[in-house]
Amino acid sequence: MNTINKTRSRTSIAALACLFASVAQAQIPRINTFYPVGGKAGTTVTVEIRGSSLDGGGVVLVNAPGVTGALVPGGIKGDDTFRPIWESKCGTCHELRSPGNRSLTPAQWTATVDRMIKARQAPINPADQQKIVKFLVAASASGQMAAQLKIAPETLPGLYEVRLVTAKGVSTAGLFEVGNLPEILGVNGRRETAQAVTLPVIANGTLAARSERHYYRFSAKAGQRLVFDLKGYRYSELTQLFFNPQLRLFDGTGTEIAENHGYYDLDPLIDWKCPTDGPYTLEVRDLLGTGNPSSVYRLRMGQLPYDTVLYPPAAQMTAPSSLKVVGKNTEGLATDFTLVAPEQTGVQTVGSPYGPQKIVVSPYAVVRTETKPAQAITLPAALAGRITVAGAADSFLVKGSGPVEFEGYVSRIGSPANIKFTLLNPAGQPMAASANDNRMRVTLEPDKNYTLKAEDISGRGGQDFVYCMEARPAHPEVELVVHPSNVTLRPGTSAAVQVVLTRRDGVKGEILLTATDLPPGVHANPKGIPGDRNDVLFILTADSSAAPGEKPFQINATVVAQGADYTTQAVAQDVYQMNNQPFYVTRTSCVVGVRGKADYSVTYDAAPIKVHPRKGFQFKVKVARLGAFKGPVQIKLEGLPSGWVANAETIQPDKTEVSLLVRPDGNNTQPFLTRDPKLPPMRAVVITNSDEFEFVAGTTTVQPDERANIKDEKDN
């Protein structure tokens, strides 16, 4: 058991040539990572927050009642002296576009710009090259802040989200891990002078310099089974994309005896049984020898479990539950604990004595195979079990009435099982089946008993082969995600979040969106989503008198069907850019903040946009700059019907007006042109942004041009 390899393909990102920029997008505060990226319960940890546009930060938000944070005064300020040169030469270059998002050293920035000039023929002269490097170094440094996180002793080990609320608004979330072992910081060194540690321990490190290596020396006894589990990529697969950590284990003579460079995607793990008493040394390095301040890691070393799951894998919301951590290398460890389940239902990440774990949180009572009653279980309920013996099967006797939906949870909770669920009718004959994380819907007759059978398709079993089947009344449902999860408003302005719906079980017609738990002075009008749309912009507005503040909030979708209302909560997501494409990361909630004041106002003609299948429409917008703001403002139209497009346009500093051409984009325009007139009118959203801020100027109706014969037009 010396080396384990469970690798997946790695993303390859090609460098692009420098292009000339127009206006930069609003610089939304963003957290890339922390260093150290975790701390022990019962301690106060000073962390460096690495990201972009974080200068001027004032509030630290943590989504854990046992963790509080405060900024350390004196964060690094950015220097914008050479920003115009950078914008004109490199503002849209793939490698130089967002310096705050890549925490490189000055030497690394110099090498990057030099490579763009020599290899990509970027039009940069030597004098401008020096100025661009100075700006990049300053912009990268401006993303460095420090905060103190105080962790209560009773805080369970797990992952928690941390955000900053800066002068520019609410940041994206970064993950911070709480542990319960002694902690140390790794240092650059050599194997001969390795840092002495006593296991178990957690080492926090960052491989910032090229060819940097960290060494840890420890003593082990013959027969000990030790695990070395490095976590980096699992904190942020986006910002850690260029980090390829490798673990190498050496015996007392310097002979390599184990190696791994990818067990959990890019994160390595070594599961090793010590052959003889003696000293041993573990090396941490980047496989390619590169260095980056964002290459942070957290390394657990000792007789520790991994590939763990919870049993039972489900808990009733807000109720205390007795749980057990099961998985590899758990023999002889105390793994039982009690957890009060979260309020949010569905698959949630919770803390445990051995780190974050997945669990199904259900609004219904949880029934386990070993505690099931002799009589039939009355649905709804969450049925939890595990296939401990290879080839065995579990069964639950259940009863209910009317349409019932059964949803399985297997791989989503980390189980290695491959479960087939079969529902047998009162005569013992199969009437429905599903596998793993799928669903099945049936109609049950009242006062009759049915049997739910669970078995591993591959005929395997084990203590960690857990599963859950939630059986609940079937009704129309929608699933929805919302992004970004961080929303910033200036008093008197609006902002939009994108809501993407998935209609299930034949859901048709209008769906109502609402927002709850908004802070004082912030509101959102309920929005009806017509049956022919599943992707909409939902607008939040701050009153002109709204006071500075921040608060988590929730967006909900309500379906009215069968004479009743059914409401679903949205899943929040942070938005990043990778290869010029959006990349979404799920978070626990959305957060809205009110900060600052508007730099400009925008007006436009309130008349409808009249789209024509062969002609364009000029949409004119005016901007009035306020106070000291003199910069460019970008205008774009979002939410146009399928078949039409309008390129974003920039109002340059010496201008106050621009016209956007709404035109056919070559796709099929008929779905909108022949749209049912009884449906609510479609409205496009006018979005504006400067380098500092993005807001919604308003909406405008989009309708077909009534002057043309849409179905059979002959003119040009």
MIDOTI-96976 format. One line per 3 residues: number of its first residue (from 0); their letters; for each residue x, y, z of C-alpha. Coordinates in steps of 0.5 Angstrom, whole numbers, plus 500, padded with zeros to 3 digits. Example, Ala and Ser with C-alpha at 12.3 -4.5 7.8 and 13.67 -1.06 7.14 Angstrom:
<pts>
0	as	525:491:516  527:498:514
</pts>
This chain:
<pts>
0	mnt	500:500:500  506:505:498  503:509:493
3	ink	496:510:490  494:513:484  487:516:482
6	trs	489:521:477  484:525:472  486:529:466
9	rts	489:535:467  486:542:464  491:545:458
12	iaa	491:552:458  494:555:452  497:562:452
15	lac	494:568:448  497:574:444  496:581:447
18	lfa	490:584:444  488:592:445  483:593:450
21	sva	477:598:450  474:598:457  476:594:463
24	qaq	470:590:466  468:592:473  473:589:478
27	ipr	469:585:483  473:583:489  475:576:489
30	int	479:572:494  483:566:491  486:563:497
33	fyp	488:564:504  495:563:507  495:559:511
36	vgg	489:556:509  486:553:515  487:553:523
39	kag	486:549:529  480:550:533  481:554:539
42	ttv	486:558:536  486:565:533  490:565:526
45	tve	493:571:522  492:569:515  494:573:508
48	irg	488:573:504  490:573:497  486:575:491
51	ssl	484:582:487  481:588:488  481:587:496
54	dgg	484:594:498  479:598:502  476:592:505
57	gvv	473:593:512  468:587:514  470:579:514
60	lvn	464:575:513  464:567:515  459:562:515
63	apg	460:559:521  458:561:528  464:559:531
66	vtg	469:563:527  469:570:527  474:575:523
69	alv	477:582:523  482:585:518  489:587:520
72	pgg	490:594:519  495:596:513  493:592:507
75	ikg	497:594:501  494:599:496  494:599:489
78	ddt	498:604:484  494:606:478  500:610:475
81	frp	501:606:469  494:603:469  493:606:462
84	iwe	499:603:459  497:597:461  490:597:459
87	skc	492:600:452  497:594:451  495:588:455
90	gtc	488:589:458  485:583:454  491:579:454
93	hel	490:572:457  496:572:462  496:579:463
96	rsp	489:581:463  487:580:471  494:581:475
99	gnr	490:581:481  488:574:480  495:571:479
102	slt	499:572:485  506:572:482  513:575:484
105	paq	516:581:481  521:576:477  515:572:475
108	wta	511:578:472  518:580:469  519:574:465
111	tvd	511:573:463  511:580:460  518:578:456
114	rmi	515:572:454  509:576:451  514:580:447
117	kar	519:575:445  514:569:443  508:573:442
120	qap	510:579:438  506:583:443  507:591:441
123	inp	511:593:447  517:597:447  522:597:453
126	adq	520:603:456  513:601:456  515:594:459
129	qki	518:597:465  512:601:466  507:595:465
132	vkf	511:590:470  511:596:475  503:596:474
135	lva	502:588:474  507:588:481  503:593:484
138	asa	496:590:482  498:583:484  500:586:491
141	sgq	494:590:492  490:583:493  494:582:499
144	maa	490:583:505  491:580:512  486:578:517
147	qlk	485:575:524  480:569:524  478:567:531
150	iap	476:559:532  472:557:538  474:551:541
153	etl	468:547:540  468:548:532  468:542:528
156	pgl	473:541:523  470:542:516  470:547:511
159	yev	468:554:512  466:560:507  470:567:508
162	rlv	468:573:504  471:580:505  466:586:504
165	tak	471:592:501  469:599:499  468:596:492
168	gvs	463:591:495  462:584:497  468:579:495
171	tag	467:572:492  468:566:497  474:563:499
174	lfe	475:556:503  478:556:510  479:549:514
177	vgn	478:548:521  482:542:524  483:539:531
180	lpe	491:537:530  497:541:532  499:546:526
183	ilg	506:548:523  508:552:517  512:549:512
186	vng	519:552:510  523:552:504  529:547:505
189	rre	533:541:504  532:534:506  538:534:510
192	taq	536:539:514  528:537:514  523:540:519
195	avt	522:535:525  515:534:526  511:529:531
198	lpv	505:526:528  499:527:527  500:534:525
201	ian	498:539:520  503:542:515  501:549:512
204	gtl	505:551:506  506:555:500  511:554:494
207	aar	512:561:492  518:560:489  521:556:483
210	ser	524:549:485  522:551:492  521:544:497
213	hyy	519:543:504  521:537:508  518:534:514
216	rfs	522:529:518  519:524:523  520:517:527
219	aka	515:511:525  514:504:528  514:498:524
222	gqr	507:496:523  504:503:523  500:505:518
225	lvf	501:512:516  497:517:511  500:523:508
228	dlk	494:527:505  495:534:501  490:538:500
231	gyr	490:544:495  486:543:489  480:541:493
234	yse	480:548:496  480:552:489  480:548:483
237	ltq	481:554:479  486:558:482  490:552:484
240	lff	490:550:476  497:551:475  499:547:482
243	npq	502:540:481  504:538:488  508:532:489
246	lrl	509:527:495  516:523:496  517:519:502
249	fdg	524:517:504  527:512:509  533:514:513
252	tgt	538:513:508  535:517:503  532:512:499
255	eia	525:514:496  520:509:498  513:512:496
258	enh	511:517:491  504:520:489  502:526:485
261	gyy	495:525:484  490:521:488  484:527:489
264	dld	485:530:482  491:534:482  492:533:490
267	pli	497:527:492  496:522:498  500:516:500
270	dwk	498:511:505  504:507:507  505:502:512
273	cpt	512:503:516  516:496:515  522:498:520
276	dgp	523:503:526  527:509:524  527:516:522
279	ytl	523:518:515  523:524:511  517:527:507
282	evr	518:532:501  513:536:498  514:540:491
285	dll	511:542:485  512:536:480  514:541:474
288	gtg	518:545:479  514:552:478  512:557:484
291	nps	506:561:485  504:565:491  497:562:490
294	svy	500:555:491  498:553:498  497:547:501
297	rlr	495:543:507  498:537:509  495:532:514
300	mgq	500:527:517  499:521:521  495:515:523
303	lpy	489:518:520  483:516:516  481:518:508
306	dtv	476:517:503  471:517:509  463:518:509
309	lyp	458:519:514  453:513:517  448:514:517
312	paa	449:519:511  442:523:512  440:527:518
315	qmt	433:531:519  434:538:519  435:542:525
318	aps	435:535:529  441:533:533  444:526:530
321	slk	449:521:532  453:520:526  460:516:525
324	vvg	465:517:520  467:511:516  472:509:511
327	knt	479:507:510  484:507:516  479:508:521
330	egl	480:502:525  482:504:532  480:511:532
333	atd	474:514:535  469:516:530  463:517:533
336	ftl	460:524:534  453:528:535  451:534:530
339	vap	445:538:529  443:538:522  443:545:518
342	eqt	437:548:516  438:547:509  436:541:506
345	gvq	439:537:500  446:535:500  450:539:505
348	tvg	457:539:507  458:539:515  464:538:520
351	spy	466:532:523  472:530:528  476:528:521
354	gpq	474:534:517  468:536:512  463:530:510
357	kiv	457:530:505  450:529:508  443:529:506
360	vsp	439:533:510  432:532:510  425:535:512
363	yav	423:528:514  425:523:519  431:518:518
366	vrt	430:511:518  436:506:518  436:499:516
369	etk	438:497:523  433:501:527  427:500:522
372	paq	420:498:525  417:491:524  411:494:521
375	ait	411:498:515  414:505:515  409:511:513
378	lpa	412:515:508  415:521:507  421:519:510
381	ala	429:518:509  431:511:508  438:510:510
384	gri	443:504:510  449:501:507  451:494:504
387	tva	456:492:509  457:485:506  458:483:499
390	gaa	452:481:495  447:483:500  441:487:500
393	dsf	437:491:504  430:492:504  425:497:507
396	lvk	417:496:508  413:502:506  406:505:505
399	gsg	404:511:503  398:514:498  398:517:492
402	pve	404:520:487  410:519:491  417:521:488
405	feg	423:516:491  430:520:490  437:516:491
408	yvs	443:519:494  450:515:493  455:518:489
411	rig	453:525:491  455:523:498  462:520:497
414	spa	459:513:497  463:508:493  457:504:492
417	nik	453:503:485  446:502:488  440:499:484
420	ftl	434:501:488  427:497:486  420:498:489
423	lnp	416:492:489  409:492:489  404:488:495
426	agq	405:482:491  412:482:491  413:484:483
429	pma	418:490:481  414:496:479  419:501:479
432	asa	427:502:479  432:507:479  440:507:480
435	ndn	444:511:485  443:519:484  436:518:480
438	rmr	429:518:481  423:514:480  416:516:481
441	vtl	410:512:482  403:512:485  402:508:491
444	epd	395:505:494  393:507:501  393:502:506
447	kny	398:497:502  405:495:504  411:496:498
450	tlk	418:494:499  424:498:497  430:494:496
453	aed	437:496:495  443:492:493  450:494:490
456	isg	450:492:482  457:490:482  456:485:488
459	rgg	461:489:493  460:491:500  463:495:505
462	qdf	462:499:511  463:505:507  458:503:502
465	vyc	452:508:504  446:510:501  440:514:502
468	mea	433:514:499  428:520:500  421:518:499
471	rpa	416:524:499  410:526:496  411:527:488
474	hpe	409:534:486  412:539:480  419:542:481
477	vel	424:546:479  431:546:480  435:553:480
480	vvh	442:556:480  443:563:481  450:567:480
483	psn	454:571:482  453:569:489  456:576:491
486	vtl	452:582:490  454:589:491  449:595:491
489	rpg	450:603:491  445:607:494  439:608:489
492	tsa	442:603:484  440:596:482  444:590:480
495	avq	442:583:477  443:576:478  442:571:473
498	vvl	437:565:475  438:559:471  432:554:471
501	trr	431:547:470  423:545:469  422:538:472
504	dgv	416:533:471  413:537:466  413:543:469
507	kge	410:549:465  407:556:465  409:561:469
510	ill	414:561:475  415:566:481  421:568:483
513	tat	422:572:490  428:574:494  428:573:502
516	dlp	432:576:508  434:582:504  438:587:509
519	pgv	434:594:510  433:598:504  434:593:499
522	han	428:590:495  427:585:489  420:585:486
525	pkg	417:578:485  418:576:478  414:572:474
528	ipg	418:567:469  414:566:463  413:558:460
531	drn	418:559:454  424:562:459  428:558:463
534	dvl	434:563:464  433:570:467  436:576:470
537	fil	433:578:477  434:585:479  435:587:486
540	tad	435:595:488  437:599:494  434:605:496
543	ssa	437:612:496  437:612:503  440:605:504
546	apg	445:605:509  452:601:509  451:593:510
549	ekp	451:586:508  447:580:509  446:573:506
552	fqi	440:572:502  436:567:499  432:567:492
555	nat	426:562:491  422:559:485  415:558:486
558	vva	411:553:482  403:554:482  400:547:480
561	qga	395:542:483  392:547:487  398:548:491
564	dyt	404:552:491  411:549:491  417:553:493
567	tqa	425:551:491  431:555:494  436:557:489
570	vaq	443:554:489  448:560:490  454:560:485
573	dvy	461:564:485  463:566:478  470:566:475
576	qmn	473:566:468  477:560:465  479:560:458
579	nqp	475:566:457  469:562:459  465:563:465
582	fyv	466:557:471  462:556:477  463:554:484
585	trt	457:552:488  457:556:495  452:556:501
588	scv	448:562:500  448:569:496  451:575:500
591	vgv	448:582:498  452:589:500  451:596:500
594	rgk	457:600:499  459:607:497  456:611:492
597	ady	454:611:484  460:614:480  455:616:474
600	svt	447:615:472  444:612:465  438:614:461
603	yda	435:611:455  429:612:451  423:608:454
606	api	420:606:448  420:599:446  426:595:442
609	kvh	422:593:436  426:587:433  426:586:425
612	prk	428:579:422  432:583:417  434:590:420
615	gfq	437:593:426  434:597:431  438:603:434
618	fkv	438:603:442  441:610:444  444:611:451
621	kva	446:617:455  451:617:461  452:623:466
624	rlg	458:622:470  458:624:477  463:627:482
627	afk	470:626:480  469:620:476  471:621:468
630	gpv	472:614:466  469:610:460  463:607:461
633	qik	461:600:458  453:599:456  450:592:454
636	leg	444:589:453  442:582:456  436:578:456
639	lps	435:579:448  430:574:445  434:568:442
642	gwv	435:570:435  438:577:436  444:580:439
645	ana	447:587:441  455:588:442  457:592:448
648	eti	459:599:447  463:604:451  462:611:452
651	qpd	469:614:452  471:619:457  470:625:452
654	kte	463:622:450  456:622:454  452:618:449
657	vsl	452:611:445  448:607:440  447:600:441
660	lvr	445:596:434  440:590:436  440:586:430
663	pdg	439:579:428  445:574:429  443:569:424
666	nnt	439:564:428  432:562:428  428:568:430
669	qpf	421:565:429  420:563:436  420:570:438
672	ltr	416:573:432  411:568:433  411:568:440
675	dpk	404:567:444  402:574:445  398:572:451
678	lpp	405:571:455  408:577:459  412:581:455
681	mra	420:580:454  424:585:457  432:586:456
684	vvi	436:589:461  441:595:461  447:593:464
687	tns	453:598:465  460:598:468  466:602:469
690	def	472:599:472  470:600:479  462:598:479
693	efv	457:594:475  449:596:476  443:595:472
696	agt	440:602:469  433:599:468  429:594:463
699	ttv	426:595:456  420:592:453  422:588:446
702	qpd	417:586:441  417:585:434  416:590:429
705	era	409:591:427  411:594:420  413:588:417
708	nik	410:582:415  414:577:420  412:570:417
711	dek	413:572:409  417:578:408  420:580:401
714	dn	423:586:402  430:587:404
</pts>
